[in-house]
Amino acid sequence: MNTRKTVLTIQSNEQALKEHLCRQAFRCGGSVVAVVEALWASYLLDGLYHCQRLLRLADSYSRPRLEAACHRALWYGPANYRTIRGILQRGADRLAPTLDTDLWGHRWR
């Protein structure tokens, strides 16, 4: 078996999969694309799983809400699935990110 051909096929399949995920994320918004690319890069082999979980949140909450949650998570720091899911569950995606509130929308004292 030609291992070089196998490696090239796997790499091209991974690239095609990443591009597919980015196209899906683009339908939700630019912040979702940024999070998908960050998840893909940080998890490498597990990136597919985490990206798919993230994109499935749009089925439960809607694309605009997912975009707003990703934007909010990126505003406050590195974004991951659990943080974005928490933002959506708490409804904090409906709040504008500001310097006097935390990730969940609570005011600093």
N, C-alpha and C positions, 0 to 999 in steps of 0.2 A: 504494500500500500504506500502511496506517495503521501508522506506526512506533510510536506510543504503545501500541497494542494488542499489538504484537510484544514490546515491552519489558516490559509488564505480564505477558504470558504467560511469558516467560523467567524473570522474577523469581518468579512464583508456582510455576513448575516447579522452580526451584532451592530454594525454601522447602519444597515437598513432598518433594523428594529429601533435603534435610537432615533433615526430620522422619522420613522412612523410615529413614535411617541411624541416627538417634538411637534409634528404636524397636528396631532390630537390636542396637545397642550396649547398650541397657537390659537385654536378655536376658542379657548377659554380666555386667553390673554397673555400678555408679555411676561407678567410676573409668574404665571404658571410655567411658562417655558423656562424661565430662569431657575425655578425650583427643580424642574425635571432634569435639567442639565447638571445642577449641583448634586442631586441625588444620584444620578448616573455616575458622575465622576467620583463621588465619595464612597459609593458602595461597590463599584466595579461589577462583580459577579451578581450581587444581589440588587443591582440598580433597576433591573427590569421589574422585579417584584414590587419594590418601593414606588417606582413610577406608576405602575398599574394601579396600586392601591390609592395613590394620590389622585389619579385621573378618575377613578370610580367615585370619588367624593362628589364630582359634578353630577352624577346620576341621582344622588340623595339630596344635594343642596342647590344645585344649578351652577352653570358656568360662570355667571357674573359674581356669585358669592364666592366660588372657589378662587377666582381671580382676585377679589378683594381680600380674602384671607391670606393668599400667597403674598400679595403686596404688603399687607400688615406684618406678616412674619418676616419678610425681607427687610422691612423698615427697622424692626427691632433687633435683627441679628440673623444668624444662620437659621434657615427654615428646614423643618423636617416634617414627616407625615403626622406624627403625634401632635406637634404644635399647631399645625394647620387644622387638623381635625378638632382640636380643643377650641380654637378660635371660632370655627363654624358651630360647634355645639353650644358655645356660650353666646353666640350672636355678635361677637366682637368685630366680625367682618363688616358690620353695618356702621361702625364708628370710624371716623377719620383718625389716622395715627397722628399723634401730637407729642410734643416733648414733655408735656405735663401729665401724661397718662402712661400706664404700663401696657404690656402686650394684651392683657385681658380687658383693658378699658378703664381700669381703676385709676383714680387721680392720685398723684403723689401728694404727700402731706407736707 
